[in-house]
Amino acid sequence: MQELMAYLQDPELVARFQRKCGLYLVEGSNPGPGRSRSANGAPITQEKPRGQLQGSWDRQDSNSNYEYKDCKKPQYEVRNRLLHFLFLFSAALGHEVFYITCLPCIHWNLDPFLCRRLVNMWTLVMYVGQVMKDLLKLPRPPSPPVVKLETRVDAEYGLPSTHAMAATAISFTLLLSAPSRVQFCFQTGLLIAATFSSLVSLSRLYTGMHSVLDVVCGILITVVLILLTYPFWESFDSFQLTSPLSPIIALSLLLFLSYTYPELDHYTTTRGDTTTILGACAGCSVGYWANVQLGDTFEPRGPLPVPLPTVTALSVARGAGRSLVGVVALVGTRQIVKKLSLEALYSWYNAPKTDKNARRRKEIEVPSKFVTYTAVGLVNSILVNRVFALIGLL
């Protein structure tokens, strides 16, 4: 078993996958240990890359992650543009920004019930995955031999891959929840779910951000979480929507989890990203409970499952209008609440506004992000549909 895990964590396995997909590290762009090799295993000779990032890194820490400063970034050559853009696009589908944009669109254009299920499961798997990363502290693949195409999250640890976890959770939670709500071909849904989760998972290898072990563990952990929680989804729905304790528990528990997130000896984006997700979940949870109390959940009327909406020019225009108005409302809420919360916290802790690192402090980062995204979740679940009804988009 140890030999298998060591093999799956071998960075050369990732580098070979990258080379098979047409992505090559150019020798001479990195002063670090090891040498880049071509697809047949031979060292790459000096050559001009056809596609590259300029620069090199000046330090590689104990996490095998580098910091970019004013020097060069690693050079690489792309020999298969189609796969390059496919995997970069797939990688973008695994980021929090995509889910925070995509999930509300399911609420506005399909069924708030499905959005609620997805938000709950997404929050659970992301919290478990992020905490496991910072407790296990296993490094990401080093470069060389791999090419690293992302820098923002490189200071984070590697195992498990939360991109793989989120994509698997979203895909298969939707597949398991939708049959009771919407009429569709289950086999087609299964194919879409498998394709989406596979592309996002493989993109983590292509971008050089995870080992095969990271991705496999992320998928397996998500499968276990789905199997363990699935029997309780209906009971949790009932509690979340009808119990008077639901909003209190949602806010207090998720805020507590944000503040008790594991501490590291260096700053990474994991705590802030996790707080963002927990805050959005808290706001949505309170909002869905409030909708039940207000007497309108905006769910499909009539016997379930309902047919899939007919695609017409009018339905597409209405859907586009709802998405546009909704995104503007959420982005506007985020900008206003973020600015106000940061100003209040900077003033409370006497932090100079010119200090860019002040917002990384736990006492500023956690409450600011939690309040901001709780407000976003509330606007998404309570206000936006009512605006749609008011302006005739429902």
ChimeraX attribute file (.defattr): number of C-alpha atoms within 10 A of each C-alpha:
attribute: neighborCount
match mode: 1-to-1
recipient: residues
	/A:1	6
	/A:2	7
	/A:3	8
	/A:4	10
	/A:5	11
	/A:6	11
	/A:7	15
	/A:8	18
	/A:9	22
	/A:10	16
	/A:11	23
	/A:12	20
	/A:13	17
	/A:14	25
	/A:15	30
	/A:16	22
	/A:17	19
	/A:18	23
	/A:19	22
	/A:20	16
	/A:21	19
	/A:22	18
	/A:23	26
	/A:24	27
	/A:25	28
	/A:26	25
	/A:27	21
	/A:28	16
	/A:29	19
	/A:30	22
	/A:31	16
	/A:32	16
	/A:33	11
	/A:34	11
	/A:35	18
	/A:36	25
	/A:37	22
	/A:38	17
	/A:39	18
	/A:40	10
	/A:41	9
	/A:42	10
	/A:43	13
	/A:44	17
	/A:45	12
	/A:46	9
	/A:47	10
	/A:48	11
	/A:49	16
	/A:50	10
	/A:51	14
	/A:52	16
	/A:53	14
	/A:54	12
	/A:55	16
	/A:56	21
	/A:57	20
	/A:58	16
	/A:59	13
	/A:60	16
	/A:61	10
	/A:62	7
	/A:63	17
	/A:64	16
	/A:65	23
	/A:66	18
	/A:67	17
	/A:68	17
	/A:69	12
	/A:70	10
	/A:71	12
	/A:72	15
	/A:73	21
	/A:74	24
	/A:75	24
	/A:76	23
	/A:77	19
	/A:78	19
	/A:79	17
	/A:80	13
	/A:81	13
	/A:82	11
	/A:83	16
	/A:84	19
	/A:85	11
	/A:86	13
	/A:87	22
	/A:88	18
	/A:89	14
	/A:90	21
	/A:91	22
	/A:92	15
	/A:93	21
	/A:94	24
	/A:95	16
	/A:96	18
	/A:97	11
	/A:98	11
	/A:99	20
	/A:100	19
	/A:101	15
	/A:102	15
	/A:103	18
	/A:104	25
	/A:105	22
	/A:106	17
	/A:107	21
	/A:108	22
	/A:109	18
	/A:110	19
	/A:111	19
	/A:112	22
	/A:113	19
	/A:114	20
	/A:115	21
	/A:116	22
	/A:117	19
	/A:118	23
	/A:119	23
	/A:120	20
	/A:121	23
	/A:122	24
	/A:123	22
	/A:124	19
	/A:125	23
	/A:126	23
	/A:127	23
	/A:128	17
	/A:129	26
	/A:130	23
	/A:131	18
	/A:132	18
	/A:133	22
	/A:134	21
	/A:135	14
	/A:136	12
	/A:137	15
	/A:138	18
	/A:139	23
	/A:140	23
	/A:141	30
	/A:142	24
	/A:143	27
	/A:144	23
	/A:145	24
	/A:146	31
	/A:147	27
	/A:148	25
	/A:149	18
	/A:150	13
	/A:151	14
	/A:152	11
	/A:153	13
	/A:154	23
	/A:155	20
	/A:156	23
	/A:157	26
	/A:158	27
	/A:159	27
	/A:160	29
	/A:161	28
	/A:162	29
	/A:163	28
	/A:164	30
	/A:165	28
	/A:166	29
	/A:167	27
	/A:168	29
	/A:169	27
	/A:170	24
	/A:171	19
	/A:172	21
	/A:173	21
	/A:174	19
	/A:175	18
	/A:176	14
	/A:177	16
	/A:178	19
	/A:179	16
	/A:180	10
	/A:181	19
	/A:182	18
	/A:183	14
	/A:184	14
	/A:185	9
	/A:186	13
	/A:187	10
	/A:188	11
	/A:189	18
	/A:190	16
	/A:191	10
	/A:192	15
	/A:193	20
	/A:194	15
	/A:195	13
	/A:196	18
	/A:197	25
	/A:198	16
	/A:199	20
	/A:200	28
	/A:201	30
	/A:202	20
	/A:203	28
	/A:204	28
	/A:205	27
	/A:206	30
	/A:207	21
	/A:208	25
	/A:209	29
	/A:210	32
	/A:211	29
	/A:212	25
	/A:213	20
	/A:214	26
	/A:215	28
	/A:216	17
	/A:217	18
	/A:218	24
	/A:219	24
	/A:220	15
	/A:221	21
	/A:222	27
	/A:223	16
	/A:224	11
	/A:225	15
	/A:226	20
	/A:227	11
	/A:228	10
	/A:229	11
	/A:230	14
	/A:231	10
	/A:232	10
	/A:233	15
	/A:234	11
	/A:235	9
	/A:236	13
	/A:237	16
	/A:238	12
	/A:239	14
	/A:240	20
	/A:241	21
	/A:242	15
	/A:243	12
	/A:244	12
	/A:245	11
	/A:246	16
	/A:247	22
	/A:248	12
	/A:249	15
	/A:250	20
	/A:251	19
	/A:252	12
	/A:253	13
	/A:254	20
	/A:255	19
	/A:256	12
	/A:257	14
	/A:258	24
	/A:259	17
	/A:260	10
	/A:261	19
	/A:262	15
	/A:263	12
	/A:264	11
	/A:265	5
	/A:266	7
	/A:267	13
	/A:268	17
	/A:269	13
	/A:270	20
	/A:271	24
	/A:272	21
	/A:273	19
	/A:274	25
	/A:275	27
	/A:276	25
	/A:277	26
	/A:278	31
	/A:279	31
	/A:280	26
	/A:281	28
	/A:282	31
	/A:283	26
	/A:284	29
	/A:285	25
	/A:286	23
	/A:287	24
	/A:288	25
	/A:289	23
	/A:290	19
	/A:291	16
	/A:292	13
	/A:293	13
	/A:294	10
	/A:295	8
	/A:296	12
	/A:297	20
	/A:298	20
	/A:299	14
	/A:300	15
	/A:301	8
	/A:302	7
	/A:303	7
	/A:304	12
	/A:305	15
	/A:306	15
	/A:307	10
	/A:308	11
	/A:309	11
	/A:310	9
	/A:311	8
	/A:312	9
	/A:313	9
	/A:314	10
	/A:315	14
	/A:316	13
	/A:317	12
	/A:318	17
	/A:319	18
	/A:320	15
	/A:321	14
	/A:322	22
	/A:323	21
	/A:324	12
	/A:325	15
	/A:326	23
	/A:327	19
	/A:328	12
	/A:329	17
	/A:330	22
	/A:331	12
	/A:332	13
	/A:333	20
	/A:334	20
	/A:335	12
	/A:336	13
	/A:337	19
	/A:338	19
	/A:339	13
	/A:340	13
	/A:341	19
	/A:342	20
	/A:343	14
	/A:344	14
	/A:345	18
	/A:346	18
	/A:347	12
	/A:348	10
	/A:349	11
	/A:350	9
	/A:351	16
	/A:352	11
	/A:353	13
	/A:354	7
	/A:355	9
	/A:356	9
	/A:357	10
	/A:358	18
	/A:359	18
	/A:360	15
	/A:361	10
	/A:362	16
	/A:363	14
	/A:364	19
	/A:365	20
	/A:366	24
	/A:367	19
	/A:368	26
	/A:369	27
	/A:370	29
	/A:371	22
	/A:372	25
	/A:373	27
	/A:374	28
	/A:375	23
	/A:376	26
	/A:377	28
	/A:378	24
	/A:379	20
	/A:380	26
	/A:381	27
	/A:382	22
	/A:383	15
	/A:384	22
	/A:385	21
	/A:386	15
	/A:387	16
	/A:388	17
	/A:389	11
	/A:390	10
	/A:391	8
	/A:392	10
	/A:393	17
	/A:394	15
